[in-house]
Amino acid sequence: MKDFSRKIIAWYEEHHRNLPWRETTNPYHIWLSEVILQQTRVDQGLDYYLKFLRLFPSVKDLATASEDVVLKAWQGLGYYSRARNLHHTAQWVVEEHGGRFPDHYDGLIQLMGIGPYTAAAIASFAFGEKKPVIDGNVVRVLSRIFGIEHAIDSKEGKKAFNLLADELIDAQFPATYNQAIMEFGALHCTPRSPKCAECPFKRQCVANKTDSIAHFPVKKKKVGVKNIWMTYFHVEEPSHVWIRKRGLGSIWKGLYDFPGVETDNAPDVGSLLSSFMRSHGLMKKDCVITFSEEMTHILTHRKITARFIHIRTKKKMTHVSPDWIRIHQRDLGDYGVPRLVDKYLSVLKR
């Protein structure tokens, strides 16, 4: 469609949301917003964006912060690898580029932690480069309107979407066009209940004309969900509590939680408790023990069912693992924890 970019920009000018990262060409601000908004809703991501700019006004401030501080600031957003990559990339920009982002796509794509989508977004929004962005919203819009049957997670599909996006982007206003098509997917051509009746492309849209909205975009890969059971031991001494830092290979690397046991099947919680107490020098007569309700936490490819066992003891625990850390109870809030642990602690405070 020759008038595709004109129509979508016209729609954007009438319907777009006023968001702070759209009012700047600062590449650090744009990069920060793009990383935060990956797999995060705008209404939730906005507060984090503003908080990060308060805590880390420049890429140098972010680079020089400790990983613990960055993860604590990120707490609640999930997908913590984004925060670690954000931190590492900031350090790379400062150490290798003097704190300045390259002003073109080919330079940005070379930065550690920046992929094709983010590089295109920064190049377009910060520097006006004619480079199309392709995210989930864009894929949904293009696949429906143009009836693209190639699976987006296939080599052929990626090539087809890239070629079409290159053809459609407005050469004069690439940044506005990119914002427009992403916003159109976010607000109008939504995954469920899109506003087809009032769509500027309803006469051309293949999915609308063939009544196949739910068919697009086509995907071929289906990854199964793994069930995991977590049994946590929240051991609370008179004024201290034991925590541990998640290590390499764990789902929450770099965050803190309580000592615990992970199993592939529903555990015998009573047996785990008895074993834990024997192994760590705890006697039931010296403890007050309570059990939380089961809590469920859904990740992309995992379903975690957790139970927290709160052990309040009069004596100091012995025979602890070397990776456990004994901290004062009042300092627990200073450590970044997974959302599941944060949810438990919130319930505990009630």
NORFENRA-V163910 format. One line per field, one symbol per residue. phi: phi as a letter, one per 20 degrees, with the letter a starting at -180 (. if undefined). psi: psi as a letter, one per 20 degrees, with the letter a starting at -180 (. if undefined). Layout:
phi->???
psi->???
This chain:
phi->.fdgfffffffffedfeecffedcdfffffggffffefmcfffefgffgffffffcfcfffffefffffffffegoemlffffffgfffgfffffdcmndfgebgffffefgndegffffffgffecmffcfecdfffgffffffemfefffedfffffffffffffegffecfffffffffffffddefgclfeffdefdffefffffdlcgffdfecdecefeeecdddddeedegccbdcbefegnefcgnedbegacdcecgeefffffffffffcmddgfecddcdfffcdcddgcbdddccddeddcedffdleffeececfgfegfedfcfffffffffffff
psi->phjghgghhggghhiqqoqhiijqjohggggghgghiokpqghghghhghghhghmhrhghghiqqhggghghipihrmihggghggggghggghijkjppqkqghhhiippioagghgggggghhjkqnoqqoahgggggghggiloipphkqgggggghggghhhhpphhmhgggghghghghhhgmrgqlqmhhkpijhhhoghghjlkgihqqpqhpopqppppppoqonoorhjrqprqppaqirhlpirqaqqrppqirprnhghggggggghkkqphijqppqprqppppprgjqoppqppooooqiqpqrlqqhjqporqhiihiippqqhgghgghgghi.
